[in-house]
Amino acid sequence: MSSGAAIRELQREIESLAVRQTANQSSVTDKFRTLWQEMLKLQDGEELESCLCALIDLLVNEELSVVTSRQQLSELVNALQSVENVLIVKSVGLYALEKMQPRVLSFEDQVATLRQFMATVYEKEHNWRQAASILVGIKFDGQKKYTAEYKMDTYLRIARLYLEDDDPVEAETYINRSGLLQNEVKNEKLHILFKVCYARVQDYRRKFLDASQRYTEISYKTMVEEGERQQALQHAIACAILAGAGQQRSRILASLYKDERSQKLPSFPVLEKMYLERIIKRDQQLKDFESSLLEHQKALTADKLTILDKAVIEHNLLSASKLYNNISFDELGALLGVSPENAEKFASQMISEGRMSGSIDQLDRYLHFESCSQMSLWDSQIKGVCSQVNNILNMIATAHPEWTANALDCQMS
């Protein structure tokens, strides 16, 4: 008897057992076990695919007991893992998902397991969007109650797949969903993965300051491998350099510059110039840094400039404010490497956004810088710290009034 005929004979035996209400469960299980073993011995791909699909039709049949169907559908993933032909795996896997869909509430575990497996198959082929779409089909609002950790892990996996497909919009949707589960999940690896995905989304959305801070946090996590921590620090520096010039960026640049690990990275020369507020020219160091940027970081802005070019222009404009009391727009344009009109545009934008102090004389076409003394800046920073400390004390007093009263009494006595 040929292998195909043997398979069909076993199928007929199982069908006859399935319709008998008195069928012994162990007998049915034994027959299925034999069927799986014989089926996976088939050498002909078309015959194997046909037999697997026929078996799936049998397992989703309502005449077969739900217990048996669930047990054998769970075995389907194990069977597919041993099939070497990826085309057969994908065809049979998608066929099974389609057939289980009408009874998805009866096979929630099996559907979720199969979707996770199929997503891995597509992920290995770098078919990121298809892998994500497969996982999106897992329903978390059904009868089965999934753990918060499983849901967060799945949401983050979907987000990572969309990020690999350069779709930060879809990725952000699932990152936000996973963020709602953070308080319920104690797995530190998932929390780190959340930070990584969130940083990447902010990076894609050109919110470079926020992305830089997130990458810096990741670079200090001891659970992360050393190479990945170094890579996170490199991303943090790149995002800080690409961010718009201003006080917040200056603080982040200072923190990264003082980090001893930064000195070993190839982007350190550009970081050093920006931290020291030097005028940056388009030299080889800047070109090397530009070549290291990710593809989305090389995009053009609305001004038809690259993100890096715009960041350098704004930085040089802020550096010029430290060197000059005033400057004509003709001279400023020559310094920045842009037209006088564009120099005025950049200056007015930075002044209006509060990222630079100054005023524009449009009649004489001059930019006047307003310098802030180091002492007044120090005073304002001390004032800010004192204000924050006072707010903390007020919060403590509100939450623990008795303890606060006793502490004040001890100070007075």
C-alpha positions as CSV (number, residue, x, y, z in Angstrom):
1,M,0.0,0.0,0.0
2,S,1.4,3.4,-0.9
3,S,2.0,6.1,1.7
4,G,-0.9,8.2,0.3
5,A,-3.3,5.2,0.5
6,A,-2.2,4.5,4.0
7,I,-2.9,8.1,5.0
8,R,-6.4,8.0,3.5
9,E,-7.1,4.7,5.2
10,L,-6.1,6.2,8.6
11,Q,-8.3,9.2,7.8
12,R,-11.3,7.0,7.2
13,E,-10.6,5.2,10.5
14,I,-10.5,8.5,12.4
15,E,-13.6,9.8,10.7
16,S,-15.4,6.6,11.7
17,L,-14.2,7.1,15.3
18,A,-15.2,10.8,15.3
19,V,-18.8,10.2,14.6
20,R,-19.2,7.5,17.2
21,Q,-20.3,9.0,20.5
22,T,-18.9,5.9,22.4
23,A,-15.4,6.1,20.8
24,N,-12.6,5.6,23.3
25,Q,-10.6,8.9,23.7
26,S,-7.3,7.1,24.0
27,S,-8.1,5.1,20.9
28,V,-8.7,8.3,18.9
29,T,-5.5,9.9,20.3
30,D,-3.5,6.8,19.3
31,K,-4.9,6.9,15.8
32,F,-4.0,10.6,15.5
33,R,-0.5,10.0,16.7
34,T,-0.1,7.3,14.1
35,L,-1.5,9.7,11.5
36,W,0.9,12.5,12.3
37,Q,3.9,10.1,12.2
38,E,2.9,8.6,8.8
39,M,2.0,12.0,7.4
40,L,5.4,13.6,8.2
41,K,7.1,10.7,6.4
42,L,5.6,11.8,3.1
43,Q,8.3,12.9,0.6
44,D,5.9,14.5,-2.0
45,G,5.3,18.1,-1.0
46,E,1.9,18.4,-2.7
47,E,0.6,15.2,-1.1
48,L,1.9,16.3,2.4
49,E,0.1,19.7,2.0
50,S,-3.1,18.0,0.8
51,C,-3.1,15.5,3.7
52,L,-2.4,18.3,6.3
53,C,-5.3,20.4,4.9
54,A,-7.6,17.4,4.9
55,L,-6.7,16.7,8.6
56,I,-7.4,20.4,9.5
57,D,-10.8,20.1,7.9
58,L,-11.5,17.1,10.1
59,L,-10.2,18.8,13.3
60,V,-12.4,21.9,12.9
61,N,-15.5,19.7,12.1
62,E,-18.1,20.2,14.8
63,E,-18.8,16.5,14.9
64,L,-15.4,15.9,16.4
65,S,-15.2,16.5,20.2
66,V,-13.8,19.9,21.2
67,V,-11.3,18.2,23.5
68,T,-9.9,16.1,20.7
69,S,-9.9,19.0,18.2
70,R,-8.0,21.3,20.6
71,Q,-5.4,18.6,21.5
72,Q,-4.7,17.8,17.8
73,L,-4.7,21.4,16.6
74,S,-2.0,22.0,19.3
75,E,0.0,19.2,17.7
76,L,-0.3,21.0,14.3
77,V,2.3,23.6,15.3
78,N,4.7,20.8,16.4
79,A,4.1,19.1,13.1
80,L,4.7,22.2,11.0
81,Q,8.0,22.9,12.9
82,S,9.3,19.6,11.5
83,V,8.4,20.4,7.9
84,E,11.4,21.8,6.0
85,N,9.5,23.3,3.1
86,V,8.6,26.8,4.2
87,L,6.1,27.3,1.4
88,I,4.1,24.3,2.7
89,V,4.3,25.6,6.3
90,K,3.0,29.0,5.2
91,S,0.2,27.6,3.1
92,V,-1.0,25.1,5.7
93,G,-0.6,27.5,8.5
94,L,-2.8,30.2,6.8
95,Y,-5.3,27.5,5.8
96,A,-5.6,26.4,9.4
97,L,-6.1,30.0,10.6
98,E,-8.8,30.5,8.0
99,K,-10.6,27.3,8.9
100,M,-10.5,27.9,12.7
101,Q,-11.8,31.5,12.3
102,P,-15.5,30.6,12.4
103,R,-14.9,28.7,15.7
104,V,-12.2,31.0,17.0
105,L,-13.8,31.1,20.5
106,S,-13.5,27.4,20.8
107,F,-9.8,27.4,19.7
108,E,-8.4,30.6,21.2
109,D,-5.2,28.9,22.6
110,Q,-4.6,27.0,19.4
111,V,-5.1,30.1,17.2
112,A,-2.8,32.3,19.4
113,T,-0.1,29.6,19.4
114,L,-0.3,29.1,15.6
115,R,-0.2,32.9,15.0
116,Q,2.9,33.3,17.1
117,F,4.5,30.5,15.2
118,M,3.5,31.8,11.8
119,A,4.7,35.3,12.7
120,T,8.1,33.7,13.5
121,V,8.1,32.1,10.0
122,Y,7.5,35.4,8.3
123,E,9.9,37.2,10.5
124,K,12.7,34.9,9.5
125,E,12.0,36.0,5.9
126,H,12.1,39.6,6.9
127,N,8.5,39.9,5.9
128,W,7.9,42.3,8.8
129,R,4.4,43.6,7.9
130,Q,2.9,40.1,7.2
131,A,4.3,38.9,10.5
132,A,2.8,41.8,12.4
133,S,-0.5,41.3,10.6
134,I,-0.6,37.7,11.7
135,L,-0.1,38.7,15.4
136,V,-2.6,41.5,15.2
137,G,-5.2,38.7,14.7
138,I,-4.8,37.5,18.3
139,K,-7.9,38.6,20.1
140,F,-7.4,39.6,23.7
141,D,-11.1,40.4,24.3
142,G,-12.4,36.9,24.0
143,Q,-13.3,34.3,26.6
144,K,-9.7,33.4,27.4
145,K,-8.0,35.6,29.9
146,Y,-4.4,36.2,28.9
147,T,-1.8,37.3,31.4
148,A,-0.7,41.0,31.3
149,E,2.8,39.8,30.6
150,Y,1.8,37.8,27.5
151,K,-0.3,40.7,26.2
152,M,2.6,43.2,26.7
153,D,5.1,40.8,25.1
154,T,2.8,40.4,22.0
155,Y,2.1,44.1,21.7
156,L,5.8,44.9,21.8
157,R,6.6,42.2,19.3
158,I,4.0,43.7,16.9
159,A,5.5,47.2,17.5
160,R,9.0,46.0,16.8
161,L,7.8,44.3,13.5
162,Y,6.2,47.5,12.4
163,L,9.3,49.5,13.3
164,E,11.4,47.1,11.1
165,D,8.9,47.8,8.3
166,D,9.5,51.6,8.8
167,D,5.9,52.2,10.1
168,P,6.2,54.2,13.3
169,V,2.5,55.2,13.3
170,E,1.3,51.6,13.6
171,A,4.1,50.8,16.0
172,E,3.1,53.6,18.3
173,T,-0.4,52.2,18.6
174,Y,0.8,49.0,20.1
175,I,3.5,50.6,22.2
176,N,0.8,52.7,23.8
177,R,-1.2,49.6,24.5
178,S,1.7,47.9,26.1
179,G,2.4,51.0,28.1
180,L,-1.0,50.6,29.8
181,L,0.2,47.2,31.2
182,Q,3.5,48.3,32.7
183,N,2.2,48.5,36.2
184,E,0.8,45.0,36.0
185,V,4.0,43.4,34.6
186,K,7.1,42.8,36.7
187,N,9.3,41.4,34.0
188,E,12.2,43.8,33.7
189,K,13.2,42.6,30.2
190,L,9.8,43.7,28.9
191,H,10.1,47.1,30.5
192,I,13.5,47.6,28.8
193,L,12.0,46.4,25.5
194,F,9.3,49.0,26.0
195,K,11.9,51.7,26.4
196,V,13.7,50.6,23.3
197,C,10.5,50.6,21.2
198,Y,9.4,53.9,22.6
199,A,12.8,55.5,21.9
200,R,12.8,54.2,18.3
201,V,9.3,55.6,17.7
202,Q,10.4,59.0,19.1
203,D,13.5,58.8,16.9
204,Y,11.3,58.1,13.8
205,R,9.0,61.0,14.7
206,R,12.0,63.3,15.0
207,K,11.4,63.9,18.7
208,F,15.1,63.6,19.1
209,L,15.5,65.0,22.6
210,D,13.1,62.5,24.1
211,A,14.6,59.7,22.1
212,S,18.1,60.6,23.3
213,Q,17.0,60.6,26.9
214,R,15.4,57.1,26.5
215,Y,18.4,55.7,24.7
216,T,20.7,57.0,27.5
217,E,18.5,55.3,30.1
218,I,18.8,52.0,28.2
219,S,22.6,52.4,27.9
220,Y,22.8,52.2,31.8
221,K,20.7,49.1,32.1
222,T,23.0,46.3,33.4
223,M,20.6,43.6,32.1
224,V,21.3,44.8,28.5
225,E,24.4,43.3,26.8
226,E,27.5,45.5,26.6
227,G,27.4,45.8,22.8
228,E,23.7,46.8,22.8
229,R,24.3,49.3,25.6
230,Q,27.1,50.9,23.6
231,Q,24.8,51.0,20.5
232,A,22.1,52.7,22.6
233,L,24.6,55.3,23.7
234,Q,25.6,55.9,20.1
235,H,21.9,56.4,19.2
236,A,21.6,58.8,22.1
237,I,24.5,60.9,20.9
238,A,23.1,60.9,17.3
239,C,19.7,62.0,18.4
240,A,21.1,64.7,20.6
241,I,23.2,66.1,17.7
242,L,20.2,66.0,15.4
243,A,17.9,67.8,17.9
244,G,17.1,71.4,17.5
245,A,19.4,73.8,19.3
246,G,18.3,75.1,22.7
247,Q,18.9,74.8,26.5
248,Q,17.4,71.3,26.8
249,R,19.7,70.0,24.1
250,S,22.7,71.7,25.7
251,R,21.9,69.9,29.0
252,I,21.7,66.5,27.2
253,L,24.9,67.2,25.2
254,A,26.7,68.0,28.5
255,S,25.6,64.8,30.1
256,L,26.7,62.7,27.1
257,Y,30.0,64.6,26.8
258,K,30.9,63.9,30.4
259,D,30.1,60.2,30.1
260,E,33.5,58.5,29.8
261,R,32.0,55.9,27.5
262,S,31.3,58.5,24.8
263,Q,35.0,59.2,24.2
264,K,35.4,55.7,22.7
265,L,32.6,56.2,20.1
266,P,33.3,57.5,16.5
267,S,30.7,60.3,16.9
268,F,32.6,61.9,19.9
269,P,34.4,64.6,17.8
270,V,31.1,66.0,16.6
271,L,29.6,65.7,20.1
272,E,32.6,67.6,21.5
273,K,32.4,70.5,19.1
274,M,28.7,70.9,19.8
275,Y,29.1,70.7,23.6
276,L,32.0,73.3,23.4
277,E,29.8,75.5,21.2
278,R,32.3,75.7,18.4
279,I,31.4,76.6,14.9
280,I,31.0,73.4,12.9
281,K,32.2,73.2,9.3
282,R,31.3,70.4,6.8
283,D,34.6,68.6,7.3
284,Q,35.4,64.9,7.1
285,Q,34.3,64.3,10.7
286,L,30.9,65.6,10.0
287,K,30.7,63.5,6.8
288,D,31.7,60.4,8.6
289,F,29.0,61.1,11.2
290,E,26.4,61.6,8.5
291,S,27.3,58.3,6.9
292,S,26.6,56.5,10.2
293,L,23.1,57.8,10.5
294,L,20.1,55.6,10.0
295,E,18.1,56.0,6.8
296,H,15.2,57.9,8.3
297,Q,17.6,60.3,10.0
298,K,18.9,61.4,6.5
299,A,15.5,62.6,5.4
300,L,14.9,66.1,4.1
301,T,13.0,68.7,6.2
302,A,10.4,71.2,4.9
303,D,13.3,73.6,4.2
304,K,14.8,71.1,1.7
305,L,17.7,70.5,4.1
306,T,18.7,67.3,5.7
307,I,18.0,66.9,9.4
308,L,21.7,67.1,10.2
309,D,22.2,70.2,8.0
310,K,19.4,72.0,9.8
311,A,20.7,70.9,13.2
312,V,24.2,72.2,12.4
313,I,22.9,75.5,11.1
314,E,20.9,76.1,14.3
315,H,23.9,75.1,16.4
316,N,26.2,77.5,14.5
317,L,23.7,80.2,15.0
318,L,23.6,79.6,18.7
319,S,27.4,79.5,18.8
320,A,27.5,82.8,16.9
321,S,25.4,84.4,19.6
322,K,28.3,83.6,22.0
323,L,30.9,85.3,19.8
324,Y,29.0,88.4,18.5
325,N,26.9,91.1,19.9
326,N,25.3,91.7,16.5
327,I,25.8,90.6,13.0
328,S,24.4,91.5,9.6
329,F,22.4,88.8,7.8
330,D,24.8,88.9,4.9
331,E,27.7,88.0,7.2
332,L,25.5,85.5,9.1
333,G,24.4,83.8,5.9
334,A,28.1,83.4,4.9
335,L,28.9,82.0,8.3
336,L,26.0,79.5,8.3
337,G,26.4,78.6,4.6
338,V,22.9,79.7,3.6
339,S,21.4,82.7,2.0
340,P,20.8,85.9,4.1
341,E,17.1,85.4,3.8
342,N,17.3,81.9,5.2
343,A,19.7,83.1,7.9
344,E,17.0,85.6,9.0
345,K,14.4,82.9,8.8
346,F,16.3,80.5,11.1
347,A,17.1,83.4,13.6
348,S,13.5,84.5,13.8
349,Q,12.3,81.0,14.3
350,M,14.7,80.3,17.1
351,I,14.0,83.6,18.9
352,S,10.2,83.1,18.6
353,E,10.5,79.5,20.0
354,G,12.6,80.8,23.0
355,R,15.7,78.8,22.0
356,M,17.8,81.9,21.5
357,S,17.7,85.4,23.0
358,G,17.9,88.3,20.6
359,S,16.1,90.8,18.3
360,I,16.0,91.5,14.6
361,D,16.4,94.9,13.0
362,Q,14.8,94.4,9.6
363,L,15.5,98.0,8.4
364,D,19.3,97.6,8.8
365,R,19.1,93.9,8.3
366,Y,21.0,93.1,11.6
367,L,20.6,90.4,14.2
368,H,21.2,91.6,17.8
369,F,22.1,89.0,20.4
370,E,21.1,89.3,24.0
371,S,23.6,87.6,26.2
372,C,22.7,86.2,29.5
373,S,25.4,86.5,32.2
374,Q,26.7,83.3,33.8
375,M,25.8,84.6,37.3
376,S,22.1,85.3,36.4
377,L,21.9,81.9,34.8
378,W,23.3,80.3,37.9
379,D,20.8,82.2,40.0
380,S,17.9,81.1,37.9
381,Q,19.0,77.5,38.1
382,I,19.3,77.7,41.9
383,K,15.9,79.3,42.1
384,G,14.5,76.4,40.1
385,V,16.0,73.8,42.3
386,C,14.7,75.5,45.5
387,S,11.3,75.7,43.9
388,Q,11.3,71.9,43.2
389,V,12.5,71.1,46.7
390,N,9.7,73.2,48.1
391,N,7.1,71.4,46.0
392,I,8.4,68.1,47.2
393,L,8.1,69.2,50.8
394,N,4.6,70.4,50.2
395,M,3.7,67.0,48.8
396,I,5.2,65.2,51.8
397,A,3.3,67.5,54.1
398,T,0.0,66.7,52.3
399,A,0.6,62.9,52.3
400,H,2.1,62.6,55.8
401,P,0.9,65.6,57.9
402,E,1.6,64.0,61.3
403,W,5.2,63.1,60.4
404,T,5.7,66.6,59.0
405,A,4.4,68.2,62.2
406,N,6.7,66.0,64.4
407,A,9.7,66.9,62.2
408,L,9.1,70.6,62.5
409,D,8.7,70.3,66.3
410,C,12.0,68.5,66.5
411,Q,13.7,71.3,64.5
412,M,12.2,74.0,66.7
413,S,13.2,72.3,69.9
